[in-house]
Every structure is written in C-alpha cells, then in structure tokens.
Amino acid sequence: MRFSIHKEGYPVIILVLFLLLTIVLVLNIIFPEQTIYHSLLYLTGIVFYFFVVRFFRDPIREVVPDKDIVISGADGKVVVIEEVEEKEYFKGKRRQVSVFMSPTDIHVNWFPVSGEIKYYKHNPGFYFIASKPKSSEENERTTVVVETEGQKEIMFRQIAGTVARRIVCYAKEGNYVEQGDELGIIKFGSRYDLFLPLDARIEVELGQKVTGCETVIARL
C-alpha cells in the first residue's frame, strides 16, 4: 500500500522536530559530556518523532462508487452497533455503527457514500474517551449529512477523544461528493460514527477491524 504524508501533518511534524532539536541543544549546552543518558534521550526522541510522522500517513486508496453500499469512513475497530434516537438532525431512530481509531490507526477520514452534502455543523464539547457511547453526543464533533442518489440521507460524525483535540473537516453544504473522497482528519485518536436508515443491512460485527474505503459497513 502506498502512503504519503497528510498536508495537515506538516506543521505538527516541523514543530515537533524543532522542539526536539531545541531540547537536544539545551541539554548539550548544560551537560556537554556525553553519557548513556544522552544516548537514551536521543533514542527516545527518534522513536517519538517516528510515531508522530507515522501518525500523519495518508494512504492512497481507490474506490469504485457503489450507490447500494456504505463503506467505512475510517480505519479502526467497530465499537457500537445499535438502534439509537438521533437528536441533532433526524430527530428519530437510526442504526448507529461506530468505529474507534486508536493512536496507531490511520486517522484520515473519507465520505462513506456519494451524494449532496445537505447538512454540516461543528459542535464544541468535551473530550471523554472516544470509545464510550456518550462521546457521540457530548464530545467535540463534526456532523455531516449526505443525501444519496437514491434519496437516502446518511449521517456521519468525526468525534474528538481524550487525546485528539483537533478535527479537520472539508465538508461544505451544497457540495457534491463521491464515495471515497477525503472528508478530513482527526489528530491523535478518536471515533467515526455512522447513522443509517433502520432498513440498512449491517455487514460488520462488534469488535471487527475495518479499513476505510474498503470495508462495507452496510447495504442500503
């Protein structure tokens, strides 16, 4: 699989590199004699920087749009499959499927269906653990609704977690998007919720690992 570095990652990567080099410089000014502690610090810094860079990897995934399926908009593990009362937009019952992204997962998000963006909203909130059910309504989040060609409205949310404090979302009301287009990125661990019609046939199970743009979450 081919990867690149996501454009949202470059400011963070450069800042972290600057901070690490500053720490090394100050350490060597104060304690110029090299010891095993210096080596351990250098090694720790290299490993930390590697994971920061790795976090922002942006995979190249090709999608052939299919109006009858809903694909996963994130990499991670399915932590919720249930019928819920959706209060923000539908104000009625929907099937919810949630994917939790650990800090080691890819954090780019994608549109799960093709269609017109009918609704977008950023909601400020708390930073509870993203795998917990209450995070869907109480954490900082973005909510997007896309109406498909079959006039089905599919809602999905990017949810910030305990570590994640920055959600980037490129959705704009009125725009037409293709299934598999990039939705945005959530920095440092979080969750992706899907709200589907009650008659959608769920194709995943609790605890299942899913891959964005590849795993079929449901059939409409």
N, C-alpha and C positions, 0 to 999 in steps of 0.2 A: 504494500500500500504506500502511495506517495504522500508526503507531507510537505507543508510549508509552515512558516511562522505567521500567525494571525496578525493583521495590522494593528489590532488593539493591544497586542503584547509588547510592541517595540518600546513605548515609553516606560513600561514597567521593567523590561529587561535592561534597558540602558540605565535607569535609576538604580536598580539593584547592583549592577556592575560598578557604578560609581561609588555606591556606599561600601561595597566590599573592598574596593581598592583603597578607599579612604581609611577604612579600619586597618588594613594591612600596612599602609604608610605610617599611620599614627603609632601602631604597635612597634614598628621597626625604629621609629624615632625615639620612643620611650625605652624600648628594650632592644637595642641593636644586636646584641649577641644572640645568634640563632640557637634555639633549643628544640627539644622534642615537642614542646607546647606550640611553638611557631608552626611546626610541620602539621600538627593536628588541626590547628586553626586554618591553615591553608587548605588542607584536605576537606574540612567541614565546609569551607566557603565554596570550593569547587563543586562538591556534591549538592549543596543548596542551590547554587546557580544553575546546575544542570537541571534540577527539578523545576526551577522557575521557567527556564527556556522550554522544557518539555511540556509544561502545562499549557502553553500557548500554541501547541502544534495544531495545524489546520489541515485535516485530511482532504484529499481530492476524491470525491465520491460522485459517480454518475447515476442519475435517476431517470428512468423512463416513466413519465407521469401516467398514473392509472386512476381514473375518477372513482373507481369502485373500492379503493383501499385507503386506509390511513396508515402512513408509515411513521416510525418512531422519529421524533424530532430531536433526540438526544441519545448519547451513549450512556449506559448505566444499568441499574437493576430495577425491576418493577417492584414497587413497594406498596402500591394501592391498586385494587380493582374493586370498585363498589358503586352502588347506586347512591347518588347524593342529591341534595336540594341545592341547586346553584343559584346564588342570591344576587350576583352582580349584574348579569346580563339577561339570562334566560328566565330567571325567577321561577324555576320549575325543576323537575327531576331530570338528571342526566347520568350517563355512565362515566365514571371517572377512572382514568388509568394514569398513574404517576410513576415517573422514572427518576430515581435518585442518582445523582452524579457524585461520586467520591472524588477527592482531590487528585486521584491518579487517572480518572477518566478524561477523555476529550470533552471540552466544555463549549465547543461551538454548537449552536442550535440551528435547526432547519425547519422550514414550513412543512407540515405533515400532509397537506393537501394543496391542490391548485384552486384558485378562485379569487374573488374580490375581497379585499380587507374591509369589512363592514364596521369594525369597532377596534379601537386601541386606547388603552389607558395605563398610565404608570401610577401605581399605588404605593405610597410610602408605608412603612410598617416596621415590625420588629425583626429580630434575627434569631428566631428559635431554630433548633436543629431541623434541617430541611426534610429529613426522613419522617418527621412526625406529622400526623394528619392536620393539626391546627395551623401548620405553616402555610397551607394553601390559601387561607383567608386572613391570616394575621401578619405574615412576613411581608417585607418589601417585595413587590412583584410587578410584572407587566402582564396585561391581559389582552389577547388578540382574538378576534373572531373573523373567520374566513367563510364566505358563502361559496360553495362549490357549484359547478355547472348543473348539478342535479338539485340545486336549491337546498342543499343541506348546510346548516351552519355548524361549524366545528370551532370550538373554543380551545385555546391552549394558553398556558401561563409559564413564564420564567419566574422562578422563585429564589430569592436570596436565602442563604443559610447562615449558620453561625460564623463561618469564616468568610463566605462570599459577601462583599459589601458593594459590589458594583455590577449592575445589569446593563448590558448594551443591547438595544433592540432597534432594528432598522425598519420595522413595520410602520406604514403610513396609511391612514384611512383613504379608501378610494383606489389604491393601487391594486393592480392585478399581479398575482404571484404564481409561480409554478411550483409544484410539489418538488421538494428538494432544494429550493432556493435558500440561501442563508438568511436566518432570522436574526442572529446576533450571537452574543457570547455572554456567559456569566462567569465572573472571575473568582476562582478559588472555591469551588464546591457548592452544590445547590440542587435544585429539583425542577423537573419539567412536568406539568400537569396537562392532560387532555380531557376534555369534556365532550362526550359523544352522545348521539341520539340513543334513546332506550332500545331501539331495534338493531343497533350496531352489533355485529358478531365479533366478540373479543377473541383474538388469536394468540394471546400471550397468557402466561401464568405468573402468579406471585413468586418473587424470587428469581425470575428468569433474567438473564443478561440480554440486553438488547443493543443493537447498533443503529445509530442514526442513519437515515436514508436507505437502510437495508431491511430491518425487521418490520414485518407487517404487524401493526398493533390491532387493527380491526378491519372488518369488511362492512361496507355500507349497504 
